[in-house]
Amino acid sequence: MTAAIRTAATPRRVAAGWRRVLESIWFAVGFPLLLLVVWGIWATVAPQKFFPDPVTIIRAFVDTWIGPAFVEDVLPSLARLGVGIVLSIVVGVAAGTVIGLVRWMRELLEPTLEFFRAIPPPVLVPILMLIFGPQDATRVLVIVAGAVWPVLLNTIEGVRSTDSVMTETARSYALTFGERIRFLVLPAASPRIMAGVRQSLSVALILMVISEMFNNSEGLGYRITYFQTNYLIAQMWSGILLLGLVGVLLAAIFGFVERRVLAWYHGIKEVERA
Amino acid sequence: MPDTLLEVENLKKVYESSTGVVEAIGDISFTMRRGELVCIVGPSGCGKTTLLKCIAGLLAPTSGRIELDGVGVTSPPPSMALVFQEYGRSLYPWLTVRANVELPLRHTALAKDDRARLVDDALRAVGLDHAAGSYPWQLSGGMQQRVAIARAVAYQPEVLIMDEPFAAVDAQTRADLEDLVRTLHRERGMSILFVTHDIDESVYLGERVIVLSKSPTWVQEDLPIDLAPERDQIATRALPRFTELRTHVYEQIQRAKRGEAVRPSA
């Protein structure tokens, strides 16, 4: 009897699973679609010079970005963004681990770090360009100069607040320094580190654009500024649309990595909530 | 004396803070033989955990000496394993049960196969061989403490130190875990130093019970437990001798709490 019910129920459960997948896709794209429709109607009813209708912008998007511009402007920007993010994470985690572990270093450096973090990085862009010249490395440096702080400060905090019993366990079992870093300190700090990385991503994207606005001849930020100053309004909007899409892509990659790195953390949260 | 494993001599620990000086441990001396199961019991706040941390080399004593195998303890000795009361904070939640048990063995000279064999054997000894791939937080409290015990067993220590390990588990689980400790002691000849605030537990488990005074702490009594080595939760606890011993320890603890016992002057 139970077996019969179970076999009967299985296909229905599969169907329900598919329905849930479709539903979540529909929910994810539904609202953007609605916005597009409202925007399209609005633009038809009351045309605006500086805010064209979606069809015009999407056409401009295809004309502008699909083709050589992708290789000349988008890819270099994305490469600098990627290198900047990776460097920010590596430098932030490495320095943060050292500072978090060594108490006198923390006490010595923390006020200064808070000061540097408080400086809005865009104000440094012109002077960095002057000092290091308008080259790729300078633009990466601009990204790192802003994006490293959330990772660094969160790592320090995460490393510092490692549970005392876990630390004593490591000491009593005489774990080596490398083992302590790899199996205790970094995993224990990983929820904070990931929170820092999440903040860094948006900072990095902003700085990627800003770093390209000053004496440059390629890159997404340069292109958008160029369109702006030449009244190429649809093209400018298509660039902004592309930036938004890059942001969505970054968030998706982050979510994918975070679910794997913090699987244990989310598991504990789920157990606690149940 | 080759069979003296652990020797604690005139141990004293004073905490100095901005609010004043607190003498946690006055003067503790005792010895433990190889293969013994010694329980330490005392009134709450008598510095049991401080004593253990000193023995484990996690805390430096103000004065006095601790020797393990004739060697002074100044940092955590490699031949000692610890089981904490807070199992949830002692196991690493990002590692599986198996990886947790294996972690202290990683830097030993053991070959991979030997390591795996030790881990399997330890997990089997605590009855958790089926849960090797789970994460600690997927297990109940009692099972988590079993993982911590398995980690200590796999480490093959000279002495196993347990700090109120069963204070946070329910009564039935507790009885099972007590029998597990007895089994490890009997079948593997493990030397175990077991700290508890539970008088019944100390008498049921121990071959000797060391009763501590209230803080500043000294050894109020060193009581041999003359019960048969085979112990049973029902039969042993029903013995008249068990009742006598637990009553005796209970009275000692009460005296300790009231501060009636007089510290012998050295």
Interface residues (C-beta under 8 A of the other chain):
Chain A: D163 S164 V165 M166 E168 T169 R171 S172 Y173 A174 L175 T176 E179 F183 L184 P187 S190 W264 Y265 G267 I268 V271
Chain B: K53 A56 G57 L58 P76 P78 M80 A81 L82 F84 E86 R89 S90 Y92 P93 W94 L95 L103 P104 R106 H107 Y135 W137 Q138 R151 Y155
